[in-house]
Every structure is written in C-alpha cells, then in structure tokens.
Amino acid sequence: MKAPFRKSNHAAVLARDLTAARDFYETVMELELLDSSDEQLVFKTGDSFFYVVHDPDRTGTVLEFSVNDLDAAKDRLLNKGCRIIKWEGKGKDCYLQDPFGMIFNLWEENTEK
C-alpha cells in the first residue's frame, strides 16, 4: 500500500470562543467565510479549506490526513502510540493525537480502484 496517509487541503483550529475567532479570521485576516453554525466556521483560502471548530476543552491546530481505510488507519495509529481525542466515525470528526502532541483528523477518501 503506497502512501496510506495523504495530507489533505483541510485544516482546523480548535477555539473556545467562536465569536472572537470569527471576528479575527473574517475581519483581521479577511478570509472568505463560506458557512457557519454554532459549532464551526468554514473559510476558504485559495484551494484550501480552513475550519474553526468550537471546543470548550482545548485549543490548537488540527491537520487532516486522508486514508483509504479509516478503521485500518485507526488501528495502525493506536498500535503505534496515538490516542483518540474525538471519534465520530466515517464522514465526521476523527481526531487523534500522535506521540509528539500533534492533533490530526483522519478522513476516509478511497482512491484505490
């Protein structure tokens, strides 16, 4: 299996105060707001998507990696010292933290035919 983990063009930041985050990214950085809800903001910049996700418990950056098989990738990472931060299943948030502290989301995007 070649490149089981592929960096996607999606990234997020976890924020305790979504209103303040919206003001900063929309007004100060002038990012294009595509969508908003009580839980998340979606911005577009170039060919990338940037999400601000409300999280009352933590802050930080969340990178995203695409995989062909979500369950296999999860098992592989857990066996190598990663831990689950938030797991909602295929098509939803699946956050893990690696042994070095980075939080990332896994997204199943099967490219094998």
Summary of the structure (lengths in Angstrom):
residues: 113
radius of gyration: 14.8
end to end distance: 12.7
largest distance: 43.7
contacts: 296
relative contact order: 0.22
helix: 19%
strand: 45%
